């Protein structure tokens, strides 16, 4: 018997969105999405989930030592941030009169794009 195929996830969060972390050690922090990797289901957020990386000295390019960089977190641990409410919100995607997609806040019905 054939195994059911998983439905491909669609990009609901995109680069440049302001999001808030809802779970984990960084819970409550907000930041801007730098990149999204839907194959690994990970999101890279500016200034959130900082880790220390050991870098070897490379004469033409960089100094060696310890550097702080952002590490990706799972997309299920973030929500889109609504500035008027001051918290993360659920949203739905609808088409406006001209046919383009918009993201609406479920609670207030305001456009989040």
ABEGO torsion letter per residue (X at the ends): XBBBBBBBBBBABBBGBBBBBABEAABGBBBBBABBBAAAGBBBBBGBGBBBBBBBBBAAABBBEBBBBBBBBBAAABBBBBAAAGBBBBBBBBBBAAGBBBBBBAAAGBBAX
